[in-house]
């Protein structure tokens, strides 16, 4: 049915254009390029792209977010005729024909080489064609911090998904893949205005990383608690919340991938603590909204389209920005998603990388060891949990203040996760007991280490 709607829409759009006497567009794709070159004025195109509002009160720039529109070229078609046709047809949904030509002519004038619609990770140098995670480490040897630090998650791991593409679907919003790309269906400038619009206007005039930070922070603060955490606070519009985060993610990424950018992927700047805020939060949070649409939804109907793939793609790329330093339940959320996506061994390595990357005084490093209990694959289980527990023991015993938990709630929750007397509440001690593939010696060893961590945390 969706395919039929797309066909009908295509014929409808073609019919409208064909009925315009002076419209050269109906003559075919190659003639669109000729028309752009004859009728388009590149000197007017940038202004149209930035300021011409459609019937929804939005300019092209409000969703593409690149001040120069460079993303349209960078991720555009390699064939200029196809690219011109897409730009013009998409622009016609928002602006008159002459201005559509002006935008296309302007974009053609930019000194940017088209890369095609590749996954954004390729622009960042992130690939999924490395070694199988079990070839990186197979659980047969004890781990060290230096070994984990040597693992290359950006280019050294093989997995069967990619980072999201900039564009996906056909722009009709009728295809099932339409929400697998970066560009949102709404924008925070029109939706929230105020400080978001003010800081973004300053960013357009001077697109520096400091001004980018101001917009990202304003965008985050403009969202309600429900919009940030859908499924709570009486808010259940997961698609809308997903688009809010995609908007923030797109704003961040278009800045990072600009060849003249003053910011590298994963780089943070001054004025905040990463445990409280990250410039790349929108990427992680888009995946987290996808997760919430299942975990916090009222029914299966609340799940966004392509929930698991969106969850895996966004969470993994978000995790690569700081490897868990942000303290956003990384090992639990990305670990669960990867396991569901049949990437349990990769999930196991992600948890190990996270535990050594945590911010000072983060309870998440203790959560990481608990998460190993139900995420880590069997072959990697004993050495992973053994390393995690020893890492905590040594950190505490050596007086490393970063391992201290600073409030009683975190201490009590950690103790419960390690060992508790309530049969219906899972704990690491129970997980170990239930792993029948462990030898009695291995099981006793892990239980003893759990007891040691428990005693040390209890004394905090």
Secondary structure in CASP SS format (residue, H / E / C, confidence):
PFRMAT SS
TARGET T0000
AUTHOR 0000-0000-0000
METHOD secondary structure of the structure
MODEL  1
X C 1.00
X H 1.00
X H 1.00
X H 1.00
X H 1.00
X H 1.00
X H 1.00
X H 1.00
X H 1.00
X H 1.00
X H 1.00
X H 1.00
X H 1.00
X H 1.00
X H 1.00
X H 1.00
X H 1.00
X H 1.00
X H 1.00
X C 1.00
X C 1.00
X C 1.00
X C 1.00
X H 1.00
X H 1.00
X H 1.00
X H 1.00
X C 1.00
X H 1.00
X H 1.00
X H 1.00
X H 1.00
X H 1.00
X H 1.00
X H 1.00
X H 1.00
X H 1.00
X H 1.00
X H 1.00
X C 1.00
X C 1.00
X H 1.00
X H 1.00
X H 1.00
X H 1.00
X H 1.00
X H 1.00
X H 1.00
X H 1.00
X H 1.00
X H 1.00
X C 1.00
X C 1.00
X C 1.00
X C 1.00
X C 1.00
X C 1.00
X C 1.00
X C 1.00
X H 1.00
X H 1.00
X H 1.00
X H 1.00
X H 1.00
X C 1.00
X C 1.00
X C 1.00
X C 1.00
X C 1.00
X H 1.00
X H 1.00
X H 1.00
X H 1.00
X H 1.00
X C 1.00
X C 1.00
X C 1.00
X C 1.00
X C 1.00
X H 1.00
X H 1.00
X H 1.00
X H 1.00
X H 1.00
X H 1.00
X H 1.00
X H 1.00
X H 1.00
X H 1.00
X H 1.00
X H 1.00
X C 1.00
X C 1.00
X C 1.00
X C 1.00
X C 1.00
X H 1.00
X H 1.00
X H 1.00
X H 1.00
X H 1.00
X H 1.00
X H 1.00
X H 1.00
X H 1.00
X H 1.00
X H 1.00
X H 1.00
X H 1.00
X C 1.00
X C 1.00
X C 1.00
X C 1.00
X C 1.00
X C 1.00
X C 1.00
X C 1.00
X C 1.00
X E 1.00
X H 1.00
X H 1.00
X H 1.00
X H 1.00
X H 1.00
X C 1.00
X C 1.00
X C 1.00
X C 1.00
X E 1.00
X C 1.00
X E 1.00
X C 1.00
X H 1.00
X H 1.00
X H 1.00
X H 1.00
X C 1.00
X C 1.00
X C 1.00
X C 1.00
X C 1.00
X C 1.00
X C 1.00
X C 1.00
X H 1.00
X H 1.00
X H 1.00
X H 1.00
X H 1.00
X H 1.00
X C 1.00
X C 1.00
X C 1.00
X C 1.00
X C 1.00
X C 1.00
X E 1.00
X E 1.00
X C 1.00
X C 1.00
X C 1.00
X C 1.00
X C 1.00
X C 1.00
X E 1.00
X C 1.00
X C 1.00
X C 1.00
X C 1.00
X C 1.00
X C 1.00
X C 1.00
X C 1.00
X C 1.00
X C 1.00
X C 1.00
X C 1.00
X H 1.00
X H 1.00
X H 1.00
X E 1.00
X C 1.00
X C 1.00
X C 1.00
X C 1.00
X C 1.00
X C 1.00
X H 1.00
X H 1.00
X H 1.00
X H 1.00
X H 1.00
X C 1.00
X H 1.00
X H 1.00
X H 1.00
X H 1.00
X H 1.00
X H 1.00
X H 1.00
X H 1.00
X H 1.00
X H 1.00
X H 1.00
X H 1.00
X C 1.00
X C 1.00
X C 1.00
X H 1.00
X H 1.00
X H 1.00
X H 1.00
X H 1.00
X H 1.00
X H 1.00
X H 1.00
X H 1.00
X H 1.00
X H 1.00
X H 1.00
X H 1.00
X H 1.00
X C 1.00
X C 1.00
X H 1.00
X H 1.00
X H 1.00
X H 1.00
X C 1.00
X C 1.00
X C 1.00
X C 1.00
X C 1.00
X C 1.00
X C 1.00
X C 1.00
X C 1.00
X H 1.00
X H 1.00
X H 1.00
X H 1.00
X H 1.00
X H 1.00
X H 1.00
X H 1.00
X H 1.00
X H 1.00
X H 1.00
X H 1.00
X H 1.00
X H 1.00
X H 1.00
X H 1.00
X H 1.00
X H 1.00
X H 1.00
X C 1.00
X C 1.00
X C 1.00
X C 1.00
X C 1.00
X C 1.00
X C 1.00
X C 1.00
X C 1.00
X C 1.00
X C 1.00
X C 1.00
X C 1.00
X C 1.00
X C 1.00
X C 1.00
X C 1.00
X C 1.00
X C 1.00
X C 1.00
X C 1.00
X C 1.00
X C 1.00
X C 1.00
X H 1.00
X H 1.00
X H 1.00
X H 1.00
X H 1.00
X H 1.00
X H 1.00
X H 1.00
X H 1.00
X H 1.00
X H 1.00
X H 1.00
X H 1.00
X H 1.00
X H 1.00
X C 1.00
X C 1.00
X C 1.00
X C 1.00
X H 1.00
X H 1.00
X H 1.00
X C 1.00
X C 1.00
X C 1.00
X C 1.00
X H 1.00
X H 1.00
X H 1.00
X H 1.00
X H 1.00
X H 1.00
X H 1.00
X H 1.00
X H 1.00
X H 1.00
X H 1.00
X H 1.00
X H 1.00
X H 1.00
X C 1.00
X C 1.00
X C 1.00
X C 1.00
X C 1.00
X C 1.00
X C 1.00
X C 1.00
X C 1.00
X H 1.00
X H 1.00
X H 1.00
X H 1.00
X H 1.00
X H 1.00
X H 1.00
X H 1.00
X H 1.00
X H 1.00
X H 1.00
X C 1.00
X C 1.00
X C 1.00
X H 1.00
X H 1.00
X H 1.00
X H 1.00
X H 1.00
X H 1.00
X H 1.00
X H 1.00
X H 1.00
X H 1.00
X H 1.00
X H 1.00
X C 1.00
X C 1.00
X C 1.00
X C 1.00
X C 1.00
X C 1.00
X C 1.00
X C 1.00
X H 1.00
X H 1.00
X H 1.00
X H 1.00
X H 1.00
X H 1.00
X H 1.00
X H 1.00
X H 1.00
X H 1.00
X H 1.00
X H 1.00
X C 1.00
X C 1.00
X H 1.00
X H 1.00
X H 1.00
X H 1.00
X H 1.00
X H 1.00
X H 1.00
X H 1.00
X H 1.00
X H 1.00
X H 1.00
X H 1.00
X H 1.00
X H 1.00
X H 1.00
X H 1.00
X H 1.00
X H 1.00
X H 1.00
X H 1.00
X C 1.00
X C 1.00
X C 1.00
X H 1.00
X H 1.00
X H 1.00
X C 1.00
X C 1.00
X C 1.00
X C 1.00
X H 1.00
X H 1.00
X H 1.00
X H 1.00
X H 1.00
X H 1.00
X H 1.00
X H 1.00
X H 1.00
X H 1.00
X H 1.00
X C 1.00
X C 1.00
X C 1.00
X C 1.00
X C 1.00
X C 1.00
X C 1.00
X C 1.00
X C 1.00
X H 1.00
X H 1.00
X H 1.00
X H 1.00
X H 1.00
X H 1.00
X H 1.00
X C 1.00
X C 1.00
X C 1.00
X C 1.00
X C 1.00
X H 1.00
X H 1.00
X H 1.00
X H 1.00
X H 1.00
X H 1.00
X H 1.00
X H 1.00
X H 1.00
X H 1.00
X H 1.00
X H 1.00
X H 1.00
X H 1.00
X H 1.00
X H 1.00
X H 1.00
X H 1.00
X H 1.00
X C 1.00
X C 1.00
END
